[in-house]
């Protein structure tokens, strides 16, 4: 993997949710792949890592392949763009007699007037026993048009299904075979296939544990491909080649949509196959004639761009659980790639100076967790990354650098402030500026005594019978080192995620001596509240920690639960490990309490708050 790909993939990861299946992208310029990667896994039970050879269902991007197939046959004189579809498909009929006026051009420009999508058999998990064309004929025979052909443009899958059927009828070859033999194989896009001919050498990603998604609709949505091969296909529109003529590409790139609303700026920008033939983004100088096509299936979303000014092709596809804004993401990555090559394509935005990145990017702390500030290109991102592997982006969209501050959502902005040796991330919201987080800086190395505690877990042992807080927060903690910075320790307290306060509360502190630590954040306002000062001590060979007004015990010293009873009034709480299925709870005396924690020390049952107890196989039980 080259350095540019590593950088782009890091940027992509910052915006991904904690759990996702896969996203893949490819950026090509001058016929060379500059950055290409696949993140996540292939889905299913095995969850094999995704690779750049994996394929994604690019759905409606298939319309460009279908259009190229039609244009090839137009060049050969076998199809006329303005001839009625029924000339090639004599079985095609509708209840509305105007169907006879639908031309091939209407089908490719979304101006056919057809009602929409034939859903029966659209997406299947197995191709056996299907006859999609028969379903289409039967469906349309019982349908009316929504408008006269050519009257106005409305996105329509069925138009491309008819175009696909025209290709098959004219050539006498199944559409999947025609596209393989005349488009994808000649350009070396061996992963790019329709469902009936999927290449087994290129695994098809599936979202989570859902079954593989196969689309019987082919001309409108059926192609699966790797992003690298999709870029190969896009390169056809930037160079002279034997697959499609310059005249055909020019015809596809004309505005062919129609509208009856003078204030409609979008419907007219449909080309033949393309969603828009004049794509623009106010944040970037992309030049004229940018071609764009998107695709959306039941599991995938895809974006595909051809940018003549820079002789570039961009492709990105995700499973829906990635929840990315794909046009925004791929344009941001492209801008970073171009900046690395010495070309600034930003319009309003400014590249973040290298000195600013060096000084201010990095790990920041708030009392309840770890934030990371990422600066790149003309953007910033703030992620929350916990010591247990959790990751989330605090803001859906990136922060935009205007040369002075980083602009965020809802008119919120961010900047940095220096005070003595410390750096603070500042927020400005509705004109009010306030501290947001404090940058972490290295401290003296921790001693061996502290290193011995790293990785250990400690469980609450002095809860009170009527204390509601301990049911929600801080039922136990794990001690760890702050990743990437020396001398800082994190107490990761377990909590119920929807508690409304903290959930997972991760508090930073630094050692004062072998057994005592203290919080060190000095941020004014809210971001240095609730600091902790843990004190560790050993009593009768067992290590305890007093912190945040509570007392905890090393879980490694707990006995297994085997029906032990409550102690006498005034006796210490009982705390035990659950190491087999605990089906029944003990009888609870008056003014006593049972809490059951899972293996992560999160409360899953509390007799104080009630509810149904569901047997736990591994965890902890507290007799209070």
BELTARA-V126106 format. One record per residue. N is the residue number from 1. RES is the residue in one letter. OMEGA is omega in radians with two decimals (NA if undefined). Layout:
((N:RES:OMEGA) (N:RES:OMEGA))
//
This chain:
((1:X:-3.13) (2:X:-3.05) (3:X:-3.14) (4:X:3.08) (5:X:3.11) (6:X:-3.14) (7:X:-3.13) (8:X:-3.12) (9:X:3.06) (10:X:3.12) (11:X:-3.13) (12:X:-3.13) (13:X:-3.09) (14:X:-3.10) (15:X:-3.09) (16:X:3.07) (17:X:-3.10) (18:X:-3.14) (19:X:3.11) (20:X:3.12) (21:X:-3.06) (22:X:2.96) (23:X:3.12) (24:X:-3.14) (25:X:3.04) (26:X:3.11) (27:X:-3.10) (28:X:3.04) (29:X:-3.13) (30:X:3.10) (31:X:-3.13) (32:X:3.06) (33:X:-3.12) (34:X:3.13) (35:X:-3.09) (36:X:-3.11) (37:X:3.01) (38:X:-3.12) (39:X:3.09) (40:X:-3.07) (41:X:-3.03) (42:X:-3.11) (43:X:-3.10) (44:X:-3.09) (45:X:-3.06) (46:X:3.14) (47:X:3.07) (48:X:3.13) (49:X:3.06) (50:X:3.10) (51:X:-3.13) (52:X:3.08) (53:X:3.11) (54:X:3.13) (55:X:-3.12) (56:X:3.11) (57:X:-3.06) (58:X:2.97) (59:X:-2.97) (60:X:2.99) (61:X:3.08) (62:X:-3.12) (63:X:3.11) (64:X:3.07) (65:X:3.13) (66:X:-3.13) (67:X:3.09) (68:X:3.12) (69:X:3.12) (70:X:-3.08) (71:X:3.04) (72:X:-3.12) (73:X:3.00) (74:X:3.12) (75:X:-3.12) (76:X:3.14) (77:X:-3.10) (78:X:3.09) (79:X:3.00) (80:X:-3.10) (81:X:-3.04) (82:X:3.04) (83:X:3.11) (84:X:3.12) (85:X:-3.09) (86:X:3.04) (87:X:-3.11) (88:X:-3.11) (89:X:-3.08) (90:X:3.12) (91:X:-3.09) (92:X:3.10) (93:X:3.10) (94:X:3.09) (95:X:-3.13) (96:X:-3.04) (97:X:-3.13) (98:X:3.13) (99:X:-3.12) (100:X:-3.13) (101:X:-3.14) (102:X:3.12) (103:X:3.08) (104:X:3.12) (105:X:3.11) (106:X:-3.13) (107:X:-3.06) (108:X:-3.08) (109:X:3.10) (110:X:-3.13) (111:X:-3.06) (112:X:-3.04) (113:X:3.12) (114:X:-3.01) (115:X:3.12) (116:X:-3.02) (117:X:3.00) (118:X:-2.97) (119:X:-3.06) (120:X:-3.12) (121:X:-3.12) (122:X:-3.12) (123:X:-3.09) (124:X:3.06) (125:X:3.14) (126:X:-3.06) (127:X:-3.05) (128:X:3.04) (129:X:-3.09) (130:X:3.02) (131:X:-2.99) (132:X:-3.13) (133:X:3.10) (134:X:3.11) (135:X:-3.14) (136:X:3.13) (137:X:-3.10) (138:X:-3.13) (139:X:-3.09) (140:X:3.13) (141:X:-3.14) (142:X:-3.04) (143:X:3.01) (144:X:3.00) (145:X:3.06) (146:X:-3.13) (147:X:3.06) (148:X:3.11) (149:X:3.13) (150:X:-3.06) (151:X:3.07) (152:X:-3.05) (153:X:3.01) (154:X:-3.09) (155:X:-2.97) (156:X:3.07) (157:X:-3.04) (158:X:3.09) (159:X:-3.14) (160:X:3.02) (161:X:3.08) (162:X:3.11) (163:X:3.07) (164:X:-3.13) (165:X:3.07) (166:X:3.12) (167:X:-3.14) (168:X:-3.12) (169:X:-3.09) (170:X:-3.07) (171:X:-3.05) (172:X:-3.11) (173:X:3.05) (174:X:-3.05) (175:X:-3.12) (176:X:3.14) (177:X:-3.14) (178:X:-3.11) (179:X:3.11) (180:X:-3.00) (181:X:-3.03) (182:X:-3.14) (183:X:-2.92) (184:X:3.14) (185:X:3.13) (186:X:3.14) (187:X:3.10) (188:X:3.11) (189:X:-2.97) (190:X:3.12) (191:X:-2.98) (192:X:-3.07) (193:X:2.94) (194:X:-2.99) (195:X:-3.09) (196:X:-3.05) (197:X:-3.09) (198:X:-3.10) (199:X:-3.09) (200:X:3.10) (201:X:-3.12) (202:X:-3.07) (203:X:3.08) (204:X:3.09) (205:X:2.99) (206:X:-3.10) (207:X:3.11) (208:X:-3.13) (209:X:3.10) (210:X:3.13) (211:X:3.09) (212:X:-3.09) (213:X:3.10) (214:X:-3.09) (215:X:3.08) (216:X:3.00) (217:X:-2.98) (218:X:-3.13) (219:X:-3.11) (220:X:-3.01) (221:X:-2.89) (222:X:-3.02) (223:X:2.91) (224:X:-3.05) (225:X:2.92) (226:X:-3.14) (227:X:3.10) (228:X:3.13) (229:X:3.07) (230:X:3.06) (231:X:3.07) (232:X:3.11) (233:X:3.14) (234:X:-3.13) (235:X:3.10) (236:X:-3.06) (237:X:3.14) (238:X:-3.09) (239:X:3.02) (240:X:-3.09) (241:X:-3.12) (242:X:-3.08) (243:X:-3.12) (244:X:-3.04) (245:X:3.09) (246:X:3.14) (247:X:-3.14) (248:X:3.12) (249:X:3.12) (250:X:3.11) (251:X:3.10) (252:X:-3.03) (253:X:3.06) (254:X:3.01) (255:X:-3.06) (256:X:3.11) (257:X:-3.14) (258:X:3.06) (259:X:3.05) (260:X:3.13) (261:X:-3.11) (262:X:-3.09) (263:X:-3.14) (264:X:-3.10) (265:X:-2.97) (266:X:-3.01) (267:X:-3.12) (268:X:-3.02) (269:X:3.00) (270:X:2.95) (271:X:2.95) (272:X:-3.10) (273:X:-3.06) (274:X:3.01) (275:X:3.05) (276:X:3.13) (277:X:-3.14) (278:X:-3.10) (279:X:3.07) (280:X:3.07) (281:X:-3.04) (282:X:-3.12) (283:X:-3.02) (284:X:3.01) (285:X:-3.08) (286:X:-3.12) (287:X:-3.08) (288:X:2.98) (289:X:3.10) (290:X:-3.13) (291:X:-3.08) (292:X:3.05) (293:X:3.06) (294:X:3.10) (295:X:-3.14) (296:X:3.09) (297:X:3.14) (298:X:3.14) (299:X:-2.96) (300:X:2.93) (301:X:-3.05) (302:X:2.98) (303:X:-3.01) (304:X:-3.10) (305:X:2.96) (306:X:-3.01) (307:X:-3.05) (308:X:-3.06) (309:X:-3.09) (310:X:-3.13) (311:X:-3.00) (312:X:3.03) (313:X:3.14) (314:X:3.11) (315:X:3.09) (316:X:3.12) (317:X:-3.11) (318:X:2.84) (319:X:-3.01) (320:X:-3.10) (321:X:3.02) (322:X:3.04) (323:X:-3.14) (324:X:2.96) (325:X:-2.92) (326:X:3.10) (327:X:3.14) (328:X:-3.08) (329:X:-3.05) (330:X:3.08) (331:X:3.11) (332:X:3.11) (333:X:3.13) (334:X:3.12) (335:X:3.11) (336:X:3.11) (337:X:-3.13) (338:X:3.11) (339:X:3.09) (340:X:3.12) (341:X:3.05) (342:X:-3.13) (343:X:3.13) (344:X:-3.12) (345:X:3.12) (346:X:3.06) (347:X:-3.12) (348:X:-3.04) (349:X:3.13) (350:X:3.05) (351:X:3.11) (352:X:-3.12) (353:X:-3.12) (354:X:-3.13) (355:X:3.11) (356:X:3.10) (357:X:-3.10) (358:X:-3.04) (359:X:-2.91) (360:X:3.09) (361:X:3.09) (362:X:-3.05) (363:X:3.09) (364:X:-3.10) (365:X:2.91) (366:X:-3.05) (367:X:-3.04) (368:X:-3.11) (369:X:-3.06) (370:X:3.05) (371:X:3.01) (372:X:3.11) (373:X:-3.12) (374:X:3.14) (375:X:-3.09) (376:X:3.11) (377:X:3.04) (378:X:-2.96) (379:X:2.99) (380:X:3.06) (381:X:3.08) (382:X:3.12) (383:X:3.02) (384:X:-3.04) (385:X:-3.08) (386:X:-3.06) (387:X:3.12) (388:X:3.08) (389:X:3.12) (390:X:-3.11) (391:X:3.02) (392:X:3.05) (393:X:-3.10) (394:X:-3.10) (395:X:-3.08) (396:X:-3.12) (397:X:3.13) (398:X:3.03) (399:X:-3.04) (400:X:-3.09) (401:X:-3.12) (402:X:-3.12) (403:X:3.13) (404:X:-3.13) (405:X:3.07) (406:X:-3.08) (407:X:3.14) (408:X:-3.12) (409:X:3.05) (410:X:3.07) (411:X:3.04) (412:X:3.11) (413:X:-3.10) (414:X:3.05) (415:X:-3.06) (416:X:3.10) (417:X:3.11) (418:X:3.03) (419:X:-3.04) (420:X:-3.11) (421:X:-3.03) (422:X:3.12) (423:X:-3.11) (424:X:2.96) (425:X:-3.08) (426:X:3.10) (427:X:3.03) (428:X:-3.09) (429:X:-3.10) (430:X:3.06) (431:X:-3.14) (432:X:-3.13) (433:X:-3.13) (434:X:3.10) (435:X:-3.11) (436:X:-3.14) (437:X:-3.12) (438:X:-3.12) (439:X:3.11) (440:X:3.05) (441:X:-3.05) (442:X:3.09) (443:X:-3.13) (444:X:-3.14) (445:X:3.13) (446:X:-3.11) (447:X:3.11) (448:X:3.12) (449:X:3.11) (450:X:3.11) (451:X:3.12) (452:X:3.13) (453:X:-3.11) (454:X:-3.13) (455:X:3.13) (456:X:3.06) (457:X:-3.08) (458:X:-3.04) (459:X:-3.10) (460:X:-3.12) (461:X:3.13) (462:X:3.05) (463:X:3.12) (464:X:-3.06) (465:X:-3.03) (466:X:-3.12) (467:X:-3.13) (468:X:-3.05) (469:X:-3.02) (470:X:3.03) (471:X:-3.07) (472:X:-2.96) (473:X:2.83) (474:X:3.10) (475:X:3.08) (476:X:3.08) (477:X:3.05) (478:X:-3.13) (479:X:3.13) (480:X:3.05) (481:X:3.07) (482:X:-3.08) (483:X:3.01) (484:X:-3.12) (485:X:-3.07) (486:X:2.94) (487:X:-3.14) (488:X:3.14) (489:X:-3.13) (490:X:2.97) (491:X:-3.08) (492:X:-3.06) (493:X:3.09) (494:X:3.09) (495:X:3.10) (496:X:-2.99) (497:X:-3.12) (498:X:-3.10) (499:X:-3.10) (500:X:3.12) (501:X:-3.08) (502:X:-2.96) (503:X:3.04) (504:X:-3.09) (505:X:-3.12) (506:X:-3.04) (507:X:3.12) (508:X:3.03) (509:X:3.10) (510:X:3.14) (511:X:2.97) (512:X:3.04) (513:X:-3.05) (514:X:-3.02) (515:X:-3.05) (516:X:3.06) (517:X:3.12) (518:X:3.04) (519:X:-3.02) (520:X:-3.12) (521:X:-3.11) (522:X:-3.06) (523:X:3.07) (524:X:3.12) (525:X:-3.02) (526:X:-2.95) (527:X:2.95) (528:X:3.08) (529:X:3.01) (530:X:3.05) (531:X:-3.09) (532:X:3.04) (533:X:-3.09) (534:X:3.07) (535:X:-3.12) (536:X:3.07) (537:X:3.12) (538:X:3.10) (539:X:-3.13) (540:X:3.07) (541:X:-3.13) (542:X:3.13) (543:X:3.10) (544:X:3.06) (545:X:3.03) (546:X:-3.08) (547:X:3.09) (548:X:3.11) (549:X:3.14) (550:X:-3.11) (551:X:-3.07) (552:X:-3.13) (553:X:3.07) (554:X:-3.07) (555:X:-3.13) (556:X:-3.11) (557:X:-3.12) (558:X:3.02) (559:X:3.07) (560:X:3.12) (561:X:3.12) (562:X:3.10) (563:X:3.14) (564:X:-3.10) (565:X:3.04) (566:X:3.07) (567:X:3.08) (568:X:3.08) (569:X:-3.13) (570:X:3.12) (571:X:3.10) (572:X:3.05) (573:X:3.00) (574:X:3.10) (575:X:-3.03) (576:X:3.03) (577:X:2.99) (578:X:-3.05) (579:X:3.05) (580:X:-3.06) (581:X:3.09) (582:X:-3.04) (583:X:-3.04) (584:X:3.10) (585:X:3.10) (586:X:3.01) (587:X:-3.05) (588:X:3.11) (589:X:3.10) (590:X:3.11) (591:X:3.02) (592:X:-2.99) (593:X:3.01) (594:X:2.98) (595:X:3.07) (596:X:-3.13) (597:X:3.06) (598:X:-3.07) (599:X:3.10) (600:X:3.10) (601:X:3.04) (602:X:-3.10) (603:X:3.11) (604:X:3.03) (605:X:3.12) (606:X:-3.12) (607:X:3.12) (608:X:-3.11) (609:X:3.05) (610:X:-3.07) (611:X:-3.09) (612:X:3.04) (613:X:3.07) (614:X:-3.02) (615:X:-3.14) (616:X:-3.11) (617:X:-3.12) (618:X:-3.13) (619:X:-3.06) (620:X:3.04) (621:X:3.13) (622:X:3.06) (623:X:-2.93) (624:X:NA))
//
